[in-house]
Structures are given as C-alpha cells and as structure tokens.
C-alpha cells in the first residue's frame, strides 16, 4: 500500500514538472548556436562582475526632519590667522539673545609670521585649496568625503613651528567656543572686546590706523563635533586686504547633521557660506567697521545622512534577472536569425532551378517542369 502511494506521488510530481527534459538524440547542435552561446556566456560573466561591483558599493541617503533640540550648546571650531599682532586684535561672539562669548573662554592667541615658511604646511594648505575648488564643481564628491570619515588620515594641518629670527607680524586665533543655538556673529576686529550694558565694544582707539591689515587665512572653521577627513567650505580660504579699512563678511547657514556610516556615527553640522568684502569709506556711504565678520544662522531642519548598501536578496534577484534575460533574449534572436536565414536560402535555391521549355507534339512549348515518372528515371 505504501509503495502504491509513493508511486502515485511520483507520477503526480512528474505531471507537475514544468521543465521537461528532451532526449539528447533529439537535440540538434549547430555552429551558429555555439557562437550565440559563447556570446551569451561572455555577456553573463561581464554583467555578473559589474553587478557584483554595484553590490559592493554603497551610497548616501539624505533624510530631512525638523530639529527639535534648541537647548543644547553649539560648538564652533576656529583656526584663523590674521596679519596683525595679537595685542591689536580681539575675537568674540555676540548672538541674537545679546549673549557675548569672549575669546578667553576657549580661544588661544598665538603670534607667528603670516607668510607660510614650513614647506609641508604650505603644500597641504595649497592642496586643501585645490580640493575646495573641485568640491564647488563636483558636488557628488561630498558623499566620498562622508564615506572616508575616520577611514583616511585627518585633514588637520600640521603644527607650525616658526624658527625664523623675524619678529611675528600675525596672530593665529585657534580653539573652540560654545554658543547658544541661535543666530549670532563671530567677529575679529581691532582691539580687545570689553562688556558693555548695551552690547559690547572694542578698545580700538589705542591702535594706529596704519597697522590695520585684515588679510587672513582660514585653516579650519567648523560647527559641532570634529570629524577627521571632513573638509568644510571655508577650510583653506585665504584673503588679502587691498586697503587698511576693509571688511570681510561671511554669511553662514548652519544645518544640523547626523552622520551614520559603516565607520562612524556622529552628530555634527554642515554649513553653506556666502562671501562679501568691501572697503569702508564713510564719505562714499560705505559704513561699517574694519574686520572679519562671520554671521551664522541655524537652520530649523536637520539632515540625517545614512550610508546604505544593497541587500543580498536584491543582488540575487538582479543576478537571476540578468542570467534569465540574456538566455531568453539570445534564444529569441538566434531563432529569429535562423528563420530569416532559411527564408533567404530557400529563395536562393528556388531561383537557381529555372524552368526549361519542353516541346509539345503540336509545335507549342511548355515552361512547366516535366513530371518525374519511372520512364524518366531510366
């Protein structure tokens, strides 16, 4: 009884077979079929390698949401060199809440020469400028930079050691400040900042007007957590003042960013910047104060950047589609090619056998081919 049930089951499974096997004696091989098969296998191998390359690659996904965190502090990382002596300049931050953050809270004033004497530092700084110019042309490079975070060497400039016997003529202001997450103004101008009931002021009266020179070099400026290998828009910026009374303005929009890659997971801030510079001339109606002003505003949107990868099941589905599609397409093309070839060769053969006239007893001729009889064969 069990054998009978097994036999019925096997017969039922055979009837459900959607892939019937053809005996080898019924299969006809040809040179054209072999050529098409070779082309198909080569194409499958090439596309499989390309698909595996796509599978190994990753891409960045951008998502946007409202930033609900307004209570935490925002960190500003600064490294700027100004072509004035340290005792002549002062840096501080004043936000819309009229909260002043003095430079003494986290910035260091380091006297040095404005000219880059260290060769390694000069080469890296120029390379940074080249990268910035490419980033402005190729925006997709930012994804590559995100992926390389913590993967390559840090983009921080090497420490500067001025062994020159010349007296320092510039001041390097570097460090970090913590400010409120509201719009504010970080500025470097003449004189040290002093608190004032109605804002703040700088002691600029004791500084000679001829010593004003706000030529500057921005080695690094970023917001939020420091991430190695991330290049910010103002890194490598160098400006040379053409006049003593010159104002440099940078209008910055800061966007909170969460970065999640296979290497790191960090919360930082991206920013975009618009530059403007002008000469202060009160007689011509160009009012203001000489110095470097960075006015920043915090965006209400937060960007989440996530590195994604193709799932393995999707890779298998795409691979099966490639193999099956190529086999089906080459089979159809091969059949169609054989059909066209048979039609052409059949017409050629028919054209080669032209009919010959056959004389009839009554003097007429017939263009029809004579019928083959047993007498004709002898």
HELIX and SHEET records of a PDB file:
HELIX    1   1 UNK A    2  UNK A   15  1                                  14    
HELIX    2   2 UNK A   24  UNK A   26  5                                   3    
HELIX    3   3 UNK A   31  UNK A   56  1                                  26    
HELIX    4   4 UNK A   86  UNK A   88  5                                   3    
HELIX    5   5 UNK A  103  UNK A  105  5                                   3    
HELIX    6   6 UNK A  119  UNK A  137  1                                  19    
HELIX    7   7 UNK A  141  UNK A  147  1                                   7    
HELIX    8   8 UNK A  209  UNK A  211  5                                   3    
HELIX    9   9 UNK A  282  UNK A  284  5                                   3    
HELIX   10  10 UNK A  312  UNK A  352  1                                  41    
HELIX   11  11 UNK A  374  UNK A  377  1                                   4    
SHEET    1   A 5 UNK A  58  UNK A  66  0                                        
SHEET    2   A 5 UNK A 291  UNK A 309 -1                                        
SHEET    3   A 5 UNK A 184  UNK A 190 -1                                        
SHEET    4   A 5 UNK A  89  UNK A  95 -1                                        
SHEET    5   A 5 UNK A 100  UNK A 102 -1                                        
SHEET    1   B 8 UNK A  58  UNK A  66  0                                        
SHEET    2   B 8 UNK A 291  UNK A 309 -1                                        
SHEET    3   B 8 UNK A 246  UNK A 260  1                                        
SHEET    4   B 8 UNK A 265  UNK A 279 -1                                        
SHEET    5   B 8 UNK A 216  UNK A 224 -1                                        
SHEET    6   B 8 UNK A  73  UNK A  82 -1                                        
SHEET    7   B 8 UNK A 170  UNK A 180 -1                                        
SHEET    8   B 8 UNK A 107  UNK A 112 -1                                        
SHEET    1   C 6 UNK A  58  UNK A  66  0                                        
SHEET    2   C 6 UNK A 291  UNK A 309 -1                                        
SHEET    3   C 6 UNK A 246  UNK A 260  1                                        
SHEET    4   C 6 UNK A 265  UNK A 279 -1                                        
SHEET    5   C 6 UNK A 216  UNK A 224 -1                                        
SHEET    6   C 6 UNK A 237  UNK A 239 -1                                        
SHEET    1   D 2 UNK A 193  UNK A 196  0                                        
SHEET    2   D 2 UNK A 199  UNK A 202 -1                                        
SHEET    1   E 2 UNK A 358  UNK A 359  0                                        
SHEET    2   E 2 UNK A 365  UNK A 366 -1                                        
END                                                                             
